């Protein structure tokens, strides 16, 4: 059983909803990434999504694009990202880590080499935005052979056929993009999310995490009422962008811990009152 599957089974047994925060590896400073990962894990994250910086993103809004640009300017590559995960694993062997990014850096490293190195580092899942399920046999097979879950996106426009295609390839969980647009692009319509989740569940027996548009405790709690997990990205990246810098990154760690702790509390209080 993968760490991701074990995590969601434990959440279900406890009647809790998952919290999946996203940060961009190497931002705001490369030396802070592992500290930030530990802050997330220590203050309520169930799964950590770690963004691999890329110069030509398709799904990322301006906030995450700026984070990638800052990380790339500091020389953060896929190899460095795997190094962050390996360092994190030295003192945390329980929190699943999912890499989220694009195909180009993986293919530049070589798919089989990437899968092997990712598994050795302690990666649990990989979400590649520009690998559609119809063309992802090689990717899914390579990572799954090394015990890594291939994770895929679904959108409001996903048909039953597309959901079924994703369900055949995916494991771990499904990432439902709640908006027609890029990350951080618009306000969240929880009613439309609630209407879509049953369609997904009818085709796929996997937990569904919902992201794009979740900014605070209120929206997180609303989404958690209809989904298995909430994914928060742009709000966190913007928080880190706006936090005054200090030499060791303690301001960033403190701000992140307080924000994630508040979301965790909101999710757990919502579960108790449900």
Steps between C-alpha positions, in 0.01 A plus 500: 500500500637839403543781753229695317250214516579438867453870576157518338389176667600642838315825429186310404520287813526817710220678316741774392569678173842530344704818482738519204705821491720596204827690506743564216834332564776756540272795575534744668855368560641157412640454849156539655313229309559212741418723799173596334418136426549414866285796604221369277530145633520611863194726482242286326593409143402146404675508162751757374498605136840631398506699179788440260596842354441527125543790262193448278207391717150448365284469811677729745370850562723805549572435870646154443664611175694764694603238755633275223690790347663583834598136556637458148702821539663338803589187303236263637465199269319168520814345650500760778131434566570129546776599739254699710274196527792276598601745774141524624482121517796487738269612781150442362404162358124535546376800298444424129672732253361554150700676230290724277634639176545454129638234267804684365728474808407135547566409139827693508610282792357188335175343614650181641786687666255746651275226636795322658647817652163622623430171675844502660443856624167404658247645256154344534311645204556700183252726325610613155265764367570440131482119497142427390383154604470384139874557453624412847552123484878535512496754782246316713671166449846633579409670826266225614780246447692691768209519744403858410139600440423673167250778574285673240288811467129516431310817414142633490498418130614137545261258333411153625739358242787719622427417863506129414831541314654676800362237738676226302839670534488672838570386852539677832238770448342711229552875480182679398562849362199696618540791257509549125830684499841518663585482870368789704293629209149534642271448796391149586150373420450227757159407357657402167766300683233318699319417176813362330644280776228228474568472124868442575431255782275296272797433271798492738548336838762745615495790743435835335695810600369836382727793420519833313312775684530388863642800683397487864340298777146578383545375145704203622221393735237542228692283255578239765127449544485344153856376430752270665773763515572864428805621309631850572770649280487862387391632839802337664747610233367856524526492878867402474557763232360773726666390826796720599823311448756424766831321469383155615145511368340488843239759407392284207488188716292676765254650249458167324452307823232743620315491168503122464411453866195720449388301196551172687292626790223609265491163325495306825231719657292458187535123520388498864191707423403299191 
